[in-house]
Amino acid sequence: MKKLILAISAAFIISAAGAQTLKTPAPSPTQTIKQDFGLSSIELSYSRPSVKGRKIFGALVPFGNVWRTGANSATTLTFGDDVMINGKKIPAGKYGLLSIPNNDNWTLIITRQLDVTSPAAYKQENDIVRMDVKPFTISYQIENLTMQFGNVKPSTCELQLMWDNTYVALPISTDVESKVMAQIDQLMNKDNRPYYNAAMYYMENGKDLNQALARFDKAVVAQPDAFFVHYQRASCLAKLGKKKEAREAAEKSIVLAKAAKNDDYVRLNNNLIATL
């Protein structure tokens, strides 16, 4: 009897050792995306359920109920810097993203809770901000829940949600202006001054073009052979209406670009000259 028990135990151990875990594709795969935004980034993590021929909003996802805005685990947003949503400042950190879909209005919620996977787990007192947004019907079906960052600009972007035939967007903004200007003021007191980058920021963001030109002038002195600096200086001069000086700067850039065998900047300068 003892031998029989030992034989059965040995057979069980061998069988267990030989067994392998079966791995199959997740029905609602997780996606994590990271978007550079402002002077930092935003990271989104969510799971992506499929339509699979079902009616989604108003059925699988009931109207009027808190939804985790995904499947499986809670959906989260991580802000690398402070942001603004619906006029509310949200400190950098990790937050939950929830929503309350309805036929003609959605409420999007940023919450302190990172574990809401059902309406019963939701506590409204943990809300950071709520924002009502209008849903739009799109003309084609999105099979998997899809979220992305769109309309990304230096200080604004949108978190866009699309599933089945529905689209909603959450506007997000951040304070870039004061931070960049503070950096410029600080760095201009250093030995290695970022004249070119400061000039570009001024020119591209509608600031004082004369200030931009003054910094381009200093950037040219610091980098006399940099064809791209001469080109941007020519662009600034053109914006100021100084056509003669702009042409001279563009022609100088062409000479330097040809020496560097950079045909792209030769073309850019010729295109600029054609507008003068």
N, C-alpha and C positions, 0 to 999 in steps of 0.2 A: 504493500500500500504506500509505504514511504517512497519507494522508487517511482511509483506511478505519479505521485504528487510532484516529485522533483522533475520528472519528464515533462509534465504539463506546464510547470513554472518556466522551464527552459524554453519550451516552445512559445510561450506567451512573450517572453523577453525577446526572442529572435524576431517574432512577428512585429512587435512594437518598434524594434530597432529598424526594421525594414520599411515601416510605414512612412509615407511622405505626405506633407500637407498639400492639398490641391489648391492652387492659386488660379483664380479666374478674374476677368476684368470687373472693376467696380461698376455697378449699375448707374451710379451718380458720381463720376470721377471728380476728385478735388482739383481745383486750379488755384495757384497763387501767382499773382501778377504784381509787378513793382513798376511804378511810374515815377520818373524824375519830375519833380514839380517844385516851382519856386527855387529855393536854395537847398532843398532837401528832396524827399520822396514820399509817396504814399504806397502802401502795400495792402492788397486785398486778397483774402483767402475765403473761398466758398466752394460748395459742391454743386455739380451741374446735372440736375435731373433732366430726363427726356420727356417729350410729349407722348410718344408711343401711341398715337391715335386717340388720346384722351382729351376731354375738354379741361382746360387748365384753370383759368381765372373764373371764379364763381362756382367752381365744382371741386377739382382736386385741391386748389388753393381757394378756400371759401372767402367770399367778400366779407369785410367787416371784422375779420379776425387778425390777430398778430401773426405774422409769418416770419420764419427765420431767414427768409430771402435766400433760399437754397435748400439743400437736403443734408442729411446726416448731421454733421457737427454745426455749431453756430457759425454764422458768417461774421468775419472780423475785418476791420479797417485799422491800419496802423499809420499814424501821421508822424513823419519825421520832424515836423516843425508845427508851430501853431497855425491853425486854419480858421476860416470863418465860414459858417453855414447858417443861412437864414438870419444873418445879423448877430449870431452868437459866436463868440470866440471859444474855440476848442483847443485846449493845450495839447502839445505833442504827446502821443501815447497810443495805446491800443484800445479799441472800442468795438462794441457789437453793432452790427447793422441789421435793423429790423424794418418791416414794412407792414402797412395795413392796406391791402388793395381794395378798391371798390370800382364799380363800373365806370364812373366819371371822375374819380378823384383817388389819389393814393396819398397816404401819409408815410413819409420816410423818417425813420427814427435812428438817431445815434444814441447809444446807451452805454452805461458803464458795465453792464452785464455782458460777460463773454461766454455764457453757457445756455442761452435761451434756444432750446430746440422744440419747444411746444408753447402754446399760448398760456398754459398753466404756470410755466416757469417765469413768465414776464412780470416785472414789477415796474410800474410807470414811474415811481419815485426815483428810479435810477436813470431816467431819461436825461441826456445832455441837451438835446435839441430835437424838435420835430419840425418837419416842413411838408406842407401840402403841395403836391405837384400834379399836373394834368397828364393822364396816360394818353398815348396816341396809338392808333391802329396802323400797322404796317401791312403792306400789300402781299407779303410772302411770309411763310412760316419759318420760325427759328426753332429747330428741333430741340437743341440743348439750351437750357438757361445760359445766357451769355451776359457777362458784365465786363465793361472796359472803361478806360479813361479816354474821353474824347474832347475835342475843342481845346486842346492843351495850349495855353498861352503862358507868358511869364508869371502872371499872378492869378490866373483863373483856369479852371477846368471843369469838366462834368464827369460824374460817375454815371455811366449809361447802362441801363438794364433792358434786355430784350429777351422775350420768351414767347413762344407761340406767335401770336400776331400783335403783341403788346410791347410798347416802348415807353420807358420813363427815364428821366434824367435828374440827377441831384447836382446843383451848382455848388462848387467849392472855390474859395478864394484864399489867398494868403498875402501877407504884407511883404512884398519884395522891395518896394521903393525905399522905405526908410532904412532898411538893412543894407542895401547896396550903397546908398548915399553915405551912410555912416562908414562903410568900408573904404569908400573913395576918400572921404575926408581924413581917415586914419592913415591910409596907405600913402597919401600924397605928402605926408610928413616923414616918410621913410626914404632911405637912399635909393632903393630900387623901386621907382615909382611906375605904376601901371598906366602910363599915359594912353597907350593904344586902347586897352580895354575900357578905360574910363571914357575916352572919346566915343567909342562904339556904343556904350550904354547911353550916353547923352544923345547921340544921333538917332539911335533906333527907338528911343522911348519918348520922343517929342520934347526933349529938353533944349536948353539954350544952345543953339548951333554955333554961336560965337565962342562959347566955352569949349564946345567939342572941337572946333577948329584950332583953338589955342593948344589943346592937348594933342591933336594930330601933328601940329607943328613941332612940338617937343618930341613926339614919337618918331618923326622923320629924322630928327637930329640924333636920337638914340639908336635908330635902326635905318641908316641911310640907304642900304641896299635892299630893304624889304619892300618888294614891289606891291604887296597887298596893302601895306600902310599908305603908300603913295596913292593907290587906287581909292581907298576909303577917304583919304584927304580930298581927292578930286571930287568924290561924291558929295562930301560935305560942302565944298566950295560951290558945286552946282546947285545944291539946295539953298545956298545963301544968295544965289543969283550972280555969283562971280565967275562968269563964263570963261573969260580969258585965263584967269588963274587955274580954273578947273581943267581946261584943255592942256595947259602946261604941265600940271601935275599928272594928268592921264598919260601924256606923251612920255614923261619921265618913267612912269610905271611900265609902259610898254617896252621901253629900252631894257629895263631891269628884268622884266618877265621873259623877254626873248633871251637874255643872257642866261637866265635860269631854266630855259626851255619849258616854260609854263604857258602853253597855248591858251589855257582857260582864261588867264588874266589878260592876255593880249586881246582876246575876244571881248571880255568884259569892258576893257578900256575903250576899245573901238566902238562898242555899243553906247557907252557913255558919251563919247565925243560926238557921235551922231545925233544926240539929243540937245547938244549945246547950240 
